[in-house]
Amino acid sequence: MGADAELAREVSQQWEHEALIRGAAPVAPRWASTARPVAAPAAEVLGPDWTAGRALRLRLRGAAADLAGALLALPSRRLVVLGAPGSGKSALATRLVRDLLDLPGAPVPVLLSLATWQPETQPLGVWLATRIARSYPSCRDAAGLLAAARILPILDGLDRIGPAAMPRLGEYLTGPRPIVITCRTGAYASLIAHPLSRTAVVELEPST
């Protein structure tokens, strides 16, 4: 069994245990591409092979069950999920983990809270590798799997971190690494100086 398959097995066991303890998962909300000026241009997110150089607006939309497929269809596999407090960002992130685990060939999703990251002193890649190794003892080369894009970090709560996080995120995303980030809508607009490279941004739709 490969290192990524072993990690996937351990992550799956973790979420099966969580489901037994917590019971039925909360209903995750619908989502759609944000109209706010915080996302990279569609031509950058999709690449010239998809857009033929045209300045298109990215139009993503769906139910919670559609997010994994939409994410994997993005060439960069990078996504920011915005929403108001209590809107269901964490529920959607949890649903995304479970759905990605069911898709053959998908990178291994690992959900982490950003609350313990200290970007002033820790590069994101170092923090991720350390947290993953501690949380999943079978993963002996988290740094290598991250560099090979075989781990998809799903990072919950960017709004808990100060502006120092953004340069560190930019450094991490210089390579072809997938990522999903959740953040409160208002906080994200104040944190970013420019859109994250090749990263789509969706916003949770209000429940009706």
Secondary structure, DSSP 8 states (H G I E B T S, - for coil): --HHHHHHHHHHHHHHHHHHHH-S------EEE--STTS--HHHHH-HHHHTT-------EE-GGGHHHHHHHSSS-EEEEEE-TTSSHHHHHHHHHHHHHTSTT--EEEEEEGGG--TTT--HHHHHHHHHHHH-TT-S-HHHHHHTT-EEEEEE-GGGS-TTHHHHHHHHTTSS--EEEEEEHHHHHHH-SS--TT-EEEEE----
